[in-house]
C-alpha cells in the first residue's frame, strides 16, 4: 500500500513538473499593450513611448535584466480613442 502511495505522489509531481516546464517554454507570441489617449494627446504619448523605449530594461530593484534585450518585453503603442 505504501508503494502505491509513493508511486502516485511521484506521478503527480512529474505531471506538475511537465506542465510547469511546458508553460515556461511555450511562447504565445508578442503581447501588444495599447494605451488609449485623446486624439490631441497622441503625439505626446508616442514621443514619451519613444523616450522610454530607448532606456535599458531593468528589474524592479534597478539591476539590468540579463536577457536578449527589449525584444522579450511586450510591445506598447498609443492609439487615439474615439469617444
mmCIF file of the N, C-alpha and C atoms, coordinates in Angstrom:
data_MODEL
# 
_entry.id   MODEL 
# 
loop_
_atom_site.group_PDB 
_atom_site.id 
_atom_site.type_symbol 
_atom_site.label_atom_id 
_atom_site.label_alt_id 
_atom_site.label_comp_id 
_atom_site.label_asym_id 
_atom_site.label_entity_id 
_atom_site.label_seq_id 
_atom_site.pdbx_PDB_ins_code 
_atom_site.Cartn_x 
_atom_site.Cartn_y 
_atom_site.Cartn_z 
_atom_site.occupancy 
_atom_site.B_iso_or_equiv 
_atom_site.pdbx_formal_charge 
_atom_site.auth_seq_id 
_atom_site.auth_comp_id 
_atom_site.auth_asym_id 
_atom_site.auth_atom_id 
_atom_site.pdbx_PDB_model_num 
ATOM 1   N N  . UNK A 1 1  ? 0.807   -1.183 0.000   1.00 0.00 ? 1  UNK A N  1 
ATOM 2   C CA . UNK A 1 1  ? 0.000   0.000  0.000   1.00 0.00 ? 1  UNK A CA 1 
ATOM 3   C C  . UNK A 1 1  ? 0.865   1.268  0.000   1.00 0.00 ? 1  UNK A C  1 
ATOM 4   N N  . UNK A 1 2  ? 1.979   1.210  0.737   1.00 0.00 ? 2  UNK A N  1 
ATOM 5   C CA . UNK A 1 2  ? 2.874   2.361  0.781   1.00 0.00 ? 2  UNK A CA 1 
ATOM 6   C C  . UNK A 1 2  ? 3.495   2.602  -0.588  1.00 0.00 ? 2  UNK A C  1 
ATOM 7   N N  . UNK A 1 3  ? 3.802   1.524  -1.276  1.00 0.00 ? 3  UNK A N  1 
ATOM 8   C CA . UNK A 1 3  ? 4.419   1.643  -2.601  1.00 0.00 ? 3  UNK A CA 1 
ATOM 9   C C  . UNK A 1 3  ? 3.470   2.357  -3.572  1.00 0.00 ? 3  UNK A C  1 
ATOM 10  N N  . UNK A 1 4  ? 2.188   2.053  -3.504  1.00 0.00 ? 4  UNK A N  1 
ATOM 11  C CA . UNK A 1 4  ? 1.191   2.693  -4.358  1.00 0.00 ? 4  UNK A CA 1 
ATOM 12  C C  . UNK A 1 4  ? 1.109   4.188  -4.067  1.00 0.00 ? 4  UNK A C  1 
ATOM 13  N N  . UNK A 1 5  ? 1.147   4.561  -2.807  1.00 0.00 ? 5  UNK A N  1 
ATOM 14  C CA . UNK A 1 5  ? 1.093   5.973  -2.430  1.00 0.00 ? 5  UNK A CA 1 
ATOM 15  C C  . UNK A 1 5  ? 2.323   6.723  -2.937  1.00 0.00 ? 5  UNK A C  1 
ATOM 16  N N  . UNK A 1 6  ? 3.482   6.098  -2.826  1.00 0.00 ? 6  UNK A N  1 
ATOM 17  C CA . UNK A 1 6  ? 4.720   6.731  -3.293  1.00 0.00 ? 6  UNK A CA 1 
ATOM 18  C C  . UNK A 1 6  ? 4.700   6.887  -4.804  1.00 0.00 ? 6  UNK A C  1 
ATOM 19  N N  . UNK A 1 7  ? 4.257   5.840  -5.512  1.00 0.00 ? 7  UNK A N  1 
ATOM 20  C CA . UNK A 1 7  ? 4.182   5.926  -6.976  1.00 0.00 ? 7  UNK A CA 1 
ATOM 21  C C  . UNK A 1 7  ? 3.163   6.969  -7.434  1.00 0.00 ? 7  UNK A C  1 
ATOM 22  N N  . UNK A 1 8  ? 2.052   7.078  -6.720  1.00 0.00 ? 8  UNK A N  1 
ATOM 23  C CA . UNK A 1 8  ? 1.037   8.080  -7.052  1.00 0.00 ? 8  UNK A CA 1 
ATOM 24  C C  . UNK A 1 8  ? 1.585   9.490  -6.838  1.00 0.00 ? 8  UNK A C  1 
ATOM 25  N N  . UNK A 1 9  ? 2.270   9.700  -5.734  1.00 0.00 ? 9  UNK A N  1 
ATOM 26  C CA . UNK A 1 9  ? 2.864   11.008 -5.454  1.00 0.00 ? 9  UNK A CA 1 
ATOM 27  C C  . UNK A 1 9  ? 3.925   11.359 -6.492  1.00 0.00 ? 9  UNK A C  1 
ATOM 28  N N  . UNK A 1 10 ? 4.721   10.384 -6.894  1.00 0.00 ? 10 UNK A N  1 
ATOM 29  C CA . UNK A 1 10 ? 5.749   10.621 -7.909  1.00 0.00 ? 10 UNK A CA 1 
ATOM 30  C C  . UNK A 1 10 ? 5.117   10.965 -9.257  1.00 0.00 ? 10 UNK A C  1 
ATOM 31  N N  . UNK A 1 11 ? 4.032   10.278 -9.604  1.00 0.00 ? 11 UNK A N  1 
ATOM 32  C CA . UNK A 1 11 ? 3.345   10.571 -10.859 1.00 0.00 ? 11 UNK A CA 1 
ATOM 33  C C  . UNK A 1 11 ? 2.738   11.969 -10.853 1.00 0.00 ? 11 UNK A C  1 
ATOM 34  N N  . UNK A 1 12 ? 2.175   12.375 -9.737  1.00 0.00 ? 12 UNK A N  1 
ATOM 35  C CA . UNK A 1 12 ? 1.597   13.717 -9.624  1.00 0.00 ? 12 UNK A CA 1 
ATOM 36  C C  . UNK A 1 12 ? 2.691   14.778 -9.736  1.00 0.00 ? 12 UNK A C  1 
ATOM 37  N N  . UNK A 1 13 ? 3.804   14.564 -9.054  1.00 0.00 ? 13 UNK A N  1 
ATOM 38  C CA . UNK A 1 13 ? 4.914   15.522 -9.125  1.00 0.00 ? 13 UNK A CA 1 
ATOM 39  C C  . UNK A 1 13 ? 5.467   15.615 -10.544 1.00 0.00 ? 13 UNK A C  1 
ATOM 40  N N  . UNK A 1 14 ? 5.566   14.496 -11.224 1.00 0.00 ? 14 UNK A N  1 
ATOM 41  C CA . UNK A 1 14 ? 6.056   14.508 -12.607 1.00 0.00 ? 14 UNK A CA 1 
ATOM 42  C C  . UNK A 1 14 ? 5.103   15.258 -13.524 1.00 0.00 ? 14 UNK A C  1 
ATOM 43  N N  . UNK A 1 15 ? 3.815   15.059 -13.337 1.00 0.00 ? 15 UNK A N  1 
ATOM 44  C CA . UNK A 1 15 ? 2.827   15.751 -14.167 1.00 0.00 ? 15 UNK A CA 1 
ATOM 45  C C  . UNK A 1 15 ? 2.874   17.258 -13.925 1.00 0.00 ? 15 UNK A C  1 
ATOM 46  N N  . UNK A 1 16 ? 2.984   17.663 -12.683 1.00 0.00 ? 16 UNK A N  1 
ATOM 47  C CA . UNK A 1 16 ? 3.062   19.095 -12.362 1.00 0.00 ? 16 UNK A CA 1 
ATOM 48  C C  . UNK A 1 16 ? 4.339   19.698 -12.932 1.00 0.00 ? 16 UNK A C  1 
ATOM 49  N N  . UNK A 1 17 ? 5.445   18.993 -12.822 1.00 0.00 ? 17 UNK A N  1 
ATOM 50  C CA . UNK A 1 17 ? 6.707   19.500 -13.366 1.00 0.00 ? 17 UNK A CA 1 
ATOM 51  C C  . UNK A 1 17 ? 6.659   19.610 -14.887 1.00 0.00 ? 17 UNK A C  1 
ATOM 52  N N  . UNK A 1 18 ? 6.049   18.630 -15.540 1.00 0.00 ? 18 UNK A N  1 
ATOM 53  C CA . UNK A 1 18 ? 5.929   18.683 -17.001 1.00 0.00 ? 18 UNK A CA 1 
ATOM 54  C C  . UNK A 1 18 ? 5.049   19.836 -17.427 1.00 0.00 ? 18 UNK A C  1 
ATOM 55  N N  . UNK A 1 19 ? 3.950   20.067 -16.717 1.00 0.00 ? 19 UNK A N  1 
ATOM 56  C CA . UNK A 1 19 ? 3.066   21.191 -17.038 1.00 0.00 ? 19 UNK A CA 1 
ATOM 57  C C  . UNK A 1 19 ? 3.786   22.519 -16.851 1.00 0.00 ? 19 UNK A C  1 
ATOM 58  N N  . UNK A 1 20 ? 4.513   22.671 -15.750 1.00 0.00 ? 20 UNK A N  1 
ATOM 59  C CA . UNK A 1 20 ? 5.241   23.917 -15.491 1.00 0.00 ? 20 UNK A CA 1 
ATOM 60  C C  . UNK A 1 20 ? 6.313   24.156 -16.544 1.00 0.00 ? 20 UNK A C  1 
ATOM 61  N N  . UNK A 1 21 ? 7.004   23.111 -16.952 1.00 0.00 ? 21 UNK A N  1 
ATOM 62  C CA . UNK A 1 21 ? 8.032   23.261 -17.983 1.00 0.00 ? 21 UNK A CA 1 
ATOM 63  C C  . UNK A 1 21 ? 7.405   23.646 -19.316 1.00 0.00 ? 21 UNK A C  1 
ATOM 64  N N  . UNK A 1 22 ? 6.276   23.065 -19.633 1.00 0.00 ? 22 UNK A N  1 
ATOM 65  C CA . UNK A 1 22 ? 5.587   23.391 -20.876 1.00 0.00 ? 22 UNK A CA 1 
ATOM 66  C C  . UNK A 1 22 ? 5.139   24.851 -20.882 1.00 0.00 ? 22 UNK A C  1 
ATOM 67  N N  . UNK A 1 23 ? 4.602   25.326 -19.779 1.00 0.00 ? 23 UNK A N  1 
ATOM 68  C CA . UNK A 1 23 ? 4.171   26.714 -19.689 1.00 0.00 ? 23 UNK A CA 1 
ATOM 69  C C  . UNK A 1 23 ? 5.357   27.674 -19.763 1.00 0.00 ? 23 UNK A C  1 
ATOM 70  N N  . UNK A 1 24 ? 6.467   27.299 -19.165 1.00 0.00 ? 24 UNK A N  1 
ATOM 71  C CA . UNK A 1 24 ? 7.639   28.169 -19.176 1.00 0.00 ? 24 UNK A CA 1 
ATOM 72  C C  . UNK A 1 24 ? 8.276   28.251 -20.563 1.00 0.00 ? 24 UNK A C  1 
ATOM 73  N N  . UNK A 1 25 ? 8.236   27.167 -21.316 1.00 0.00 ? 25 UNK A N  1 
ATOM 74  C CA . UNK A 1 25 ? 8.903   27.136 -22.611 1.00 0.00 ? 25 UNK A CA 1 
ATOM 75  C C  . UNK A 1 25 ? 8.009   27.536 -23.775 1.00 0.00 ? 25 UNK A C  1 
ATOM 76  N N  . UNK A 1 26 ? 6.701   27.503 -23.590 1.00 0.00 ? 26 UNK A N  1 
ATOM 77  C CA . UNK A 1 26 ? 5.817   27.842 -24.703 1.00 0.00 ? 26 UNK A CA 1 
ATOM 78  C C  . UNK A 1 26 ? 5.760   29.349 -24.879 1.00 0.00 ? 26 UNK A C  1 
ATOM 79  N N  . UNK A 1 27 ? 5.681   29.761 -26.122 1.00 0.00 ? 27 UNK A N  1 
ATOM 80  C CA . UNK A 1 27 ? 5.632   31.186 -26.445 1.00 0.00 ? 27 UNK A CA 1 
ATOM 81  C C  . UNK A 1 27 ? 4.288   31.492 -27.075 1.00 0.00 ? 27 UNK A C  1 
ATOM 82  N N  . UNK A 1 28 ? 3.584   32.436 -26.481 1.00 0.00 ? 28 UNK A N  1 
ATOM 83  C CA . UNK A 1 28 ? 2.290   32.834 -27.010 1.00 0.00 ? 28 UNK A CA 1 
ATOM 84  C C  . UNK A 1 28 ? 2.427   33.944 -28.037 1.00 0.00 ? 28 UNK A C  1 
ATOM 85  N N  . UNK A 1 29 ? 3.641   34.303 -28.394 1.00 0.00 ? 29 UNK A N  1 
ATOM 86  C CA . UNK A 1 29 ? 3.854   35.391 -29.324 1.00 0.00 ? 29 UNK A CA 1 
ATOM 87  C C  . UNK A 1 29 ? 3.948   36.716 -28.574 1.00 0.00 ? 29 UNK A C  1 
ATOM 88  N N  . UNK A 1 30 ? 4.278   37.754 -29.277 1.00 0.00 ? 30 UNK A N  1 
ATOM 89  C CA . UNK A 1 30 ? 4.446   39.045 -28.615 1.00 0.00 ? 30 UNK A CA 1 
ATOM 90  C C  . UNK A 1 30 ? 3.108   39.608 -28.129 1.00 0.00 ? 30 UNK A C  1 
ATOM 91  N N  . UNK A 1 31 ? 3.138   40.204 -26.973 1.00 0.00 ? 31 UNK A N  1 
ATOM 92  C CA . UNK A 1 31 ? 1.969   40.855 -26.407 1.00 0.00 ? 31 UNK A CA 1 
ATOM 93  C C  . UNK A 1 31 ? 2.004   42.327 -26.782 1.00 0.00 ? 31 UNK A C  1 
ATOM 94  N N  . UNK A 1 32 ? 0.871   42.861 -27.175 1.00 0.00 ? 32 UNK A N  1 
ATOM 95  C CA . UNK A 1 32 ? 0.779   44.275 -27.528 1.00 0.00 ? 32 UNK A CA 1 
ATOM 96  C C  . UNK A 1 32 ? -0.143  44.963 -26.530 1.00 0.00 ? 32 UNK A C  1 
ATOM 97  N N  . UNK A 1 33 ? 0.379   45.977 -25.876 1.00 0.00 ? 33 UNK A N  1 
ATOM 98  C CA . UNK A 1 33 ? -0.396  46.768 -24.930 1.00 0.00 ? 33 UNK A CA 1 
ATOM 99  C C  . UNK A 1 33 ? -0.746  48.078 -25.618 1.00 0.00 ? 33 UNK A C  1 
ATOM 100 N N  . UNK A 1 34 ? -2.028  48.401 -25.677 1.00 0.00 ? 34 UNK A N  1 
ATOM 101 C CA . UNK A 1 34 ? -2.473  49.634 -26.309 1.00 0.00 ? 34 UNK A CA 1 
ATOM 102 C C  . UNK A 1 34 ? -2.886  50.639 -25.243 1.00 0.00 ? 34 UNK A C  1 
ATOM 103 N N  . UNK A 1 35 ? -2.356  51.857 -25.372 1.00 0.00 ? 35 UNK A N  1 
ATOM 104 C CA . UNK A 1 35 ? -2.707  52.945 -24.471 1.00 0.00 ? 35 UNK A CA 1 
ATOM 105 C C  . UNK A 1 35 ? -3.640  53.865 -25.242 1.00 0.00 ? 35 UNK A C  1 
ATOM 106 N N  . UNK A 1 36 ? -4.870  53.987 -24.771 1.00 0.00 ? 36 UNK A N  1 
ATOM 107 C CA . UNK A 1 36 ? -5.838  54.848 -25.446 1.00 0.00 ? 36 UNK A CA 1 
ATOM 108 C C  . UNK A 1 36 ? -5.728  56.258 -24.884 1.00 0.00 ? 36 UNK A C  1 
ATOM 109 N N  . UNK A 1 37 ? -5.525  57.220 -25.776 1.00 0.00 ? 37 UNK A N  1 
ATOM 110 C CA . UNK A 1 37 ? -5.415  58.622 -25.385 1.00 0.00 ? 37 UNK A CA 1 
ATOM 111 C C  . UNK A 1 37 ? -6.329  59.450 -26.279 1.00 0.00 ? 37 UNK A C  1 
ATOM 112 N N  . UNK A 1 38 ? -6.585  60.671 -25.865 1.00 0.00 ? 38 UNK A N  1 
ATOM 113 C CA . UNK A 1 38 ? -7.364  61.587 -26.685 1.00 0.00 ? 38 UNK A CA 1 
ATOM 114 C C  . UNK A 1 38 ? -6.569  61.902 -27.951 1.00 0.00 ? 38 UNK A C  1 
ATOM 115 N N  . UNK A 1 39 ? -7.247  62.176 -29.048 1.00 0.00 ? 39 UNK A N  1 
ATOM 116 C CA . UNK A 1 39 ? -6.531  62.436 -30.309 1.00 0.00 ? 39 UNK A CA 1 
ATOM 117 C C  . UNK A 1 39 ? -5.509  63.574 -30.217 1.00 0.00 ? 39 UNK A C  1 
ATOM 118 N N  . UNK A 1 40 ? -5.795  64.583 -29.407 1.00 0.00 ? 40 UNK A N  1 
ATOM 119 C CA . UNK A 1 40 ? -4.843  65.697 -29.296 1.00 0.00 ? 40 UNK A CA 1 
ATOM 120 C C  . UNK A 1 40 ? -3.622  65.355 -28.445 1.00 0.00 ? 40 UNK A C  1 
ATOM 121 N N  . UNK A 1 41 ? -3.642  64.232 -27.722 1.00 0.00 ? 41 UNK A N  1 
ATOM 122 C CA . UNK A 1 41 ? -2.500  63.814 -26.901 1.00 0.00 ? 41 UNK A CA 1 
ATOM 123 C C  . UNK A 1 41 ? -1.712  62.675 -27.538 1.00 0.00 ? 41 UNK A C  1 
ATOM 124 N N  . UNK A 1 42 ? -2.068  62.276 -28.746 1.00 0.00 ? 42 UNK A N  1 
ATOM 125 C CA . UNK A 1 42 ? -1.433  61.132 -29.396 1.00 0.00 ? 42 UNK A CA 1 
ATOM 126 C C  . UNK A 1 42 ? 0.053   61.365 -29.663 1.00 0.00 ? 42 UNK A C  1 
ATOM 127 N N  . UNK A 1 43 ? 0.403   62.538 -30.170 1.00 0.00 ? 43 UNK A N  1 
ATOM 128 C CA . UNK A 1 43 ? 1.809   62.831 -30.475 1.00 0.00 ? 43 UNK A CA 1 
ATOM 129 C C  . UNK A 1 43 ? 2.667   62.819 -29.207 1.00 0.00 ? 43 UNK A C  1 
ATOM 130 N N  . UNK A 1 44 ? 2.149   63.381 -28.120 1.00 0.00 ? 44 UNK A N  1 
ATOM 131 C CA . UNK A 1 44 ? 2.902   63.400 -26.860 1.00 0.00 ? 44 UNK A CA 1 
ATOM 132 C C  . UNK A 1 44 ? 3.082   61.981 -26.315 1.00 0.00 ? 44 UNK A C  1 
ATOM 133 N N  . UNK A 1 45 ? 2.068   61.159 -26.455 1.00 0.00 ? 45 UNK A N  1 
ATOM 134 C CA . UNK A 1 45 ? 2.158   59.768 -25.990 1.00 0.00 ? 45 UNK A CA 1 
ATOM 135 C C  . UNK A 1 45 ? 3.214   59.007 -26.777 1.00 0.00 ? 45 UNK A C  1 
ATOM 136 N N  . UNK A 1 46 ? 3.209   59.167 -28.095 1.00 0.00 ? 46 UNK A N  1 
ATOM 137 C CA . UNK A 1 46 ? 4.200   58.478 -28.926 1.00 0.00 ? 46 UNK A CA 1 
ATOM 138 C C  . UNK A 1 46 ? 5.609   58.961 -28.611 1.00 0.00 ? 46 UNK A C  1 
ATOM 139 N N  . UNK A 1 47 ? 5.776   60.255 -28.367 1.00 0.00 ? 47 UNK A N  1 
ATOM 140 C CA . UNK A 1 47 ? 7.098   60.784 -28.031 1.00 0.00 ? 47 UNK A CA 1 
ATOM 141 C C  . UNK A 1 47 ? 7.591   60.215 -26.701 1.00 0.00 ? 47 UNK A C  1 
ATOM 142 N N  . UNK A 1 48 ? 6.701   60.119 -25.735 1.00 0.00 ? 48 UNK A N  1 
ATOM 143 C CA . UNK A 1 48 ? 7.097   59.575 -24.433 1.00 0.00 ? 48 UNK A CA 1 
ATOM 144 C C  . UNK A 1 48 ? 7.425   58.092 -24.544 1.00 0.00 ? 48 UNK A C  1 
ATOM 145 N N  . UNK A 1 49 ? 6.660   57.335 -25.332 1.00 0.00 ? 49 UNK A N  1 
ATOM 146 C CA . UNK A 1 49 ? 6.975   55.915 -25.522 1.00 0.00 ? 49 UNK A CA 1 
ATOM 147 C C  . UNK A 1 49 ? 8.329   55.740 -26.201 1.00 0.00 ? 49 UNK A C  1 
ATOM 148 N N  . UNK A 1 50 ? 8.641   56.607 -27.155 1.00 0.00 ? 50 UNK A N  1 
ATOM 149 C CA . UNK A 1 50 ? 9.938   56.534 -27.822 1.00 0.00 ? 50 UNK A CA 1 
ATOM 150 C C  . UNK A 1 50 ? 11.066  56.790 -26.833 1.00 0.00 ? 50 UNK A C  1 
ATOM 151 N N  . UNK A 1 51 ? 10.859  57.762 -25.934 1.00 0.00 ? 51 UNK A N  1 
ATOM 152 C CA . UNK A 1 51 ? 11.869  58.076 -24.918 1.00 0.00 ? 51 UNK A CA 1 
ATOM 153 C C  . UNK A 1 51 ? 12.042  56.902 -23.955 1.00 0.00 ? 51 UNK A C  1 
ATOM 154 N N  . UNK A 1 52 ? 10.956  56.322 -23.506 1.00 0.00 ? 52 UNK A N  1 
ATOM 155 C CA . UNK A 1 52 ? 11.029  55.189 -22.575 1.00 0.00 ? 52 UNK A CA 1 
ATOM 156 C C  . UNK A 1 52 ? 11.635  53.970 -23.268 1.00 0.00 ? 52 UNK A C  1 
ATOM 157 N N  . UNK A 1 53 ? 11.322  53.768 -24.551 1.00 0.00 ? 53 UNK A N  1 
ATOM 158 C CA . UNK A 1 53 ? 11.855  52.631 -25.283 1.00 0.00 ? 53 UNK A CA 1 
ATOM 159 C C  . UNK A 1 53 ? 13.354  52.665 -25.470 1.00 0.00 ? 53 UNK A C  1 
ATOM 160 N N  . UNK A 1 54 ? 13.938  53.854 -25.396 1.00 0.00 ? 54 UNK A N  1 
ATOM 161 C CA . UNK A 1 54 ? 15.390  53.960 -25.548 1.00 0.00 ? 54 UNK A CA 1 
ATOM 162 C C  . UNK A 1 54 ? 16.134  53.653 -24.254 1.00 0.00 ? 54 UNK A C  1 
ATOM 163 N N  . UNK A 1 55 ? 15.413  53.550 -23.153 1.00 0.00 ? 55 UNK A N  1 
ATOM 164 C CA . UNK A 1 55 ? 16.041  53.238 -21.867 1.00 0.00 ? 55 UNK A CA 1 
ATOM 165 C C  . UNK A 1 55 ? 16.304  51.738 -21.770 1.00 0.00 ? 55 UNK A C  1 
ATOM 166 N N  . UNK A 1 56 ? 17.357  51.323 -21.063 1.00 0.00 ? 56 UNK A N  1 
ATOM 167 C CA . UNK A 1 56 ? 17.624  49.884 -20.903 1.00 0.00 ? 56 UNK A CA 1 
ATOM 168 C C  . UNK A 1 56 ? 16.590  49.238 -19.980 1.00 0.00 ? 56 UNK A C  1 
ATOM 169 N N  . UNK A 1 57 ? 16.322  47.966 -20.205 1.00 0.00 ? 57 UNK A N  1 
ATOM 170 C CA . UNK A 1 57 ? 15.374  47.234 -19.368 1.00 0.00 ? 57 UNK A CA 1 
ATOM 171 C C  . UNK A 1 57 ? 16.039  46.894 -18.038 1.00 0.00 ? 57 UNK A C  1 
ATOM 172 N N  . UNK A 1 58 ? 15.330  47.180 -16.943 1.00 0.00 ? 58 UNK A N  1 
ATOM 173 C CA . UNK A 1 58 ? 15.847  46.892 -15.603 1.00 0.00 ? 58 UNK A CA 1 
ATOM 174 C C  . UNK A 1 58 ? 14.775  46.213 -14.774 1.00 0.00 ? 58 UNK A C  1 
ATOM 175 N N  . UNK A 1 59 ? 15.213  45.500 -13.746 1.00 0.00 ? 59 UNK A N  1 
ATOM 176 C CA . UNK A 1 59 ? 14.300  44.844 -12.815 1.00 0.00 ? 59 UNK A CA 1 
ATOM 177 C C  . UNK A 1 59 ? 13.755  45.881 -11.839 1.00 0.00 ? 59 UNK A C  1 
ATOM 178 N N  . UNK A 1 60 ? 12.852  45.459 -10.972 1.00 0.00 ? 60 UNK A N  1 
ATOM 179 C CA . UNK A 1 60 ? 12.255  46.380 -10.002 1.00 0.00 ? 60 UNK A CA 1 
ATOM 180 C C  . UNK A 1 60 ? 13.282  47.005 -9.070  1.00 0.00 ? 60 UNK A C  1 
ATOM 181 N N  . UNK A 1 61 ? 14.365  46.282 -8.790  1.00 0.00 ? 61 UNK A N  1 
ATOM 182 C CA . UNK A 1 61 ? 15.387  46.827 -7.897  1.00 0.00 ? 61 UNK A CA 1 
ATOM 183 C C  . UNK A 1 61 ? 16.442  47.651 -8.634  1.00 0.00 ? 61 UNK A C  1 
ATOM 184 N N  . UNK A 1 62 ? 16.289  47.821 -9.945  1.00 0.00 ? 62 UNK A N  1 
ATOM 185 C CA . UNK A 1 62 ? 17.200  48.661 -10.713 1.00 0.00 ? 62 UNK A CA 1 
ATOM 186 C C  . UNK A 1 62 ? 18.335  47.926 -11.389 1.00 0.00 ? 62 UNK A C  1 
ATOM 187 N N  . UNK A 1 63 ? 18.468  46.626 -11.162 1.00 0.00 ? 63 UNK A N  1 
ATOM 188 C CA . UNK A 1 63 ? 19.537  45.875 -11.808 1.00 0.00 ? 63 UNK A CA 1 
ATOM 189 C C  . UNK A 1 63 ? 19.152  45.582 -13.267 1.00 0.00 ? 63 UNK A C  1 
ATOM 190 N N  . UNK A 1 64 ? 20.130  45.597 -14.165 1.00 0.00 ? 64 UNK A N  1 
ATOM 191 C CA . UNK A 1 64 ? 19.812  45.327 -15.572 1.00 0.00 ? 64 UNK A CA 1 
ATOM 192 C C  . UNK A 1 64 ? 19.309  43.901 -15.771 1.00 0.00 ? 64 UNK A C  1 
ATOM 193 N N  . UNK A 1 65 ? 18.340  43.757 -16.680 1.00 0.00 ? 65 UNK A N  1 
ATOM 194 C CA . UNK A 1 65 ? 17.836  42.429 -16.997 1.00 0.00 ? 65 UNK A CA 1 
ATOM 195 C C  . UNK A 1 65 ? 18.819  41.719 -17.907 1.00 0.00 ? 65 UNK A C  1 
ATOM 196 N N  . UNK A 1 66 ? 19.060  40.445 -17.623 1.00 0.00 ? 66 UNK A N  1 
ATOM 197 C CA . UNK A 1 66 ? 20.066  39.688 -18.359 1.00 0.00 ? 66 UNK A CA 1 
ATOM 198 C C  . UNK A 1 66 ? 19.402  38.759 -19.359 1.00 0.00 ? 66 UNK A C  1 
ATOM 199 N N  . UNK A 1 67 ? 18.826  39.314 -20.388 1.00 0.00 ? 67 UNK A N  1 
ATOM 200 C CA . UNK A 1 67 ? 18.281  38.513 -21.477 1.00 0.00 ? 67 UNK A CA 1 
ATOM 201 C C  . UNK A 1 67 ? 18.503  39.265 -22.762 1.00 0.00 ? 67 UNK A C  1 
ATOM 202 N N  . UNK A 1 68 ? 17.946  38.782 -23.853 1.00 0.00 ? 68 UNK A N  1 
ATOM 203 C CA . UNK A 1 68 ? 18.236  39.289 -25.182 1.00 0.00 ? 68 UNK A CA 1 
ATOM 204 C C  . UNK A 1 68 ? 17.846  40.715 -25.459 1.00 0.00 ? 68 UNK A C  1 
ATOM 205 N N  . UNK A 1 69 ? 17.536  41.494 -24.491 1.00 0.00 ? 69 UNK A N  1 
ATOM 206 C CA . UNK A 1 69 ? 17.184  42.886 -24.718 1.00 0.00 ? 69 UNK A CA 1 
ATOM 207 C C  . UNK A 1 69 ? 15.691  43.109 -24.594 1.00 0.00 ? 69 UNK A C  1 
ATOM 208 N N  . UNK A 1 70 ? 15.240  44.189 -25.189 1.00 0.00 ? 70 UNK A N  1 
ATOM 209 C CA . UNK A 1 70 ? 13.842  44.558 -25.084 1.00 0.00 ? 70 UNK A CA 1 
ATOM 210 C C  . UNK A 1 70 ? 12.933  43.739 -25.997 1.00 0.00 ? 70 UNK A C  1 
ATOM 211 N N  . UNK A 1 71 ? 13.487  42.831 -26.794 1.00 0.00 ? 71 UNK A N  1 
ATOM 212 C CA . UNK A 1 71 ? 12.673  42.026 -27.700 1.00 0.00 ? 71 UNK A CA 1 
ATOM 213 C C  . UNK A 1 71 ? 11.736  41.091 -26.945 1.00 0.00 ? 71 UNK A C  1 
ATOM 214 N N  . UNK A 1 72 ? 12.102  40.717 -25.713 1.00 0.00 ? 72 UNK A N  1 
ATOM 215 C CA . UNK A 1 72 ? 11.281  39.809 -24.930 1.00 0.00 ? 72 UNK A CA 1 
ATOM 216 C C  . UNK A 1 72 ? 10.158  40.521 -24.172 1.00 0.00 ? 72 UNK A C  1 
ATOM 217 N N  . UNK A 1 73 ? 10.197  41.842 -24.159 1.00 0.00 ? 73 UNK A N  1 
ATOM 218 C CA . UNK A 1 73 ? 9.181   42.610 -23.452 1.00 0.00 ? 73 UNK A CA 1 
ATOM 219 C C  . UNK A 1 73 ? 7.964   42.831 -24.339 1.00 0.00 ? 73 UNK A C  1 
ATOM 220 N N  . UNK A 1 74 ? 6.804   43.074 -23.740 1.00 0.00 ? 74 UNK A N  1 
ATOM 221 C CA . UNK A 1 74 ? 5.618   43.334 -24.562 1.00 0.00 ? 74 UNK A CA 1 
ATOM 222 C C  . UNK A 1 74 ? 5.763   44.650 -25.330 1.00 0.00 ? 74 UNK A C  1 
ATOM 223 N N  . UNK A 1 75 ? 5.120   44.727 -26.475 1.00 0.00 ? 75 UNK A N  1 
ATOM 224 C CA . UNK A 1 75 ? 5.125   45.948 -27.266 1.00 0.00 ? 75 UNK A CA 1 
ATOM 225 C C  . UNK A 1 75 ? 4.034   46.885 -26.752 1.00 0.00 ? 75 UNK A C  1 
ATOM 226 N N  . UNK A 1 76 ? 4.306   48.168 -26.761 1.00 0.00 ? 76 UNK A N  1 
ATOM 227 C CA . UNK A 1 76 ? 3.348   49.170 -26.293 1.00 0.00 ? 76 UNK A CA 1 
ATOM 228 C C  . UNK A 1 76 ? 3.153   50.174 -27.415 1.00 0.00 ? 76 UNK A C  1 
ATOM 229 N N  . UNK A 1 77 ? 1.896   50.545 -27.662 1.00 0.00 ? 77 UNK A N  1 
ATOM 230 C CA . UNK A 1 77 ? 1.631   51.560 -28.674 1.00 0.00 ? 77 UNK A CA 1 
ATOM 231 C C  . UNK A 1 77 ? 0.472   52.442 -28.205 1.00 0.00 ? 77 UNK A C  1 
ATOM 232 N N  . UNK A 1 78 ? 0.505   53.679 -28.686 1.00 0.00 ? 78 UNK A N  1 
ATOM 233 C CA . UNK A 1 78 ? -0.550  54.636 -28.384 1.00 0.00 ? 78 UNK A CA 1 
ATOM 234 C C  . UNK A 1 78 ? -1.575  54.617 -29.499 1.00 0.00 ? 78 UNK A C  1 
ATOM 235 N N  . UNK A 1 79 ? -2.833  54.633 -29.132 1.00 0.00 ? 79 UNK A N  1 
ATOM 236 C CA . UNK A 1 79 ? -3.907  54.698 -30.120 1.00 0.00 ? 79 UNK A CA 1 
ATOM 237 C C  . UNK A 1 79 ? -4.857  55.817 -29.699 1.00 0.00 ? 79 UNK A C  1 
ATOM 238 N N  . UNK A 1 80 ? -5.419  56.486 -30.700 1.00 0.00 ? 80 UNK A N  1 
ATOM 239 C CA . UNK A 1 80 ? -6.364  57.565 -30.436 1.00 0.00 ? 80 UNK A CA 1 
ATOM 240 C C  . UNK A 1 80 ? -7.708  56.966 -30.065 1.00 0.00 ? 80 UNK A C  1 
ATOM 241 N N  . UNK A 1 81 ? -8.268  57.438 -28.982 1.00 0.00 ? 81 UNK A N  1 
ATOM 242 C CA . UNK A 1 81 ? -9.577  56.976 -28.534 1.00 0.00 ? 81 UNK A CA 1 
ATOM 243 C C  . UNK A 1 81 ? -10.650 57.810 -29.229 1.00 0.00 ? 81 UNK A C  1 
ATOM 244 N N  . UNK A 1 82 ? -11.637 57.153 -29.776 1.00 0.00 ? 82 UNK A N  1 
ATOM 245 C CA . UNK A 1 82 ? -12.728 57.858 -30.443 1.00 0.00 ? 82 UNK A CA 1 
ATOM 246 C C  . UNK A 1 82 ? -13.943 57.833 -29.518 1.00 0.00 ? 82 UNK A C  1 
ATOM 247 N N  . UNK A 1 83 ? -13.969 58.726 -28.588 1.00 0.00 ? 83 UNK A N  1 
ATOM 248 C CA . UNK A 1 83 ? -15.013 58.787 -27.572 1.00 0.00 ? 83 UNK A CA 1 
ATOM 249 C C  . UNK A 1 83 ? -16.312 58.618 -28.224 1.00 0.00 ? 83 UNK A C  1 
# 
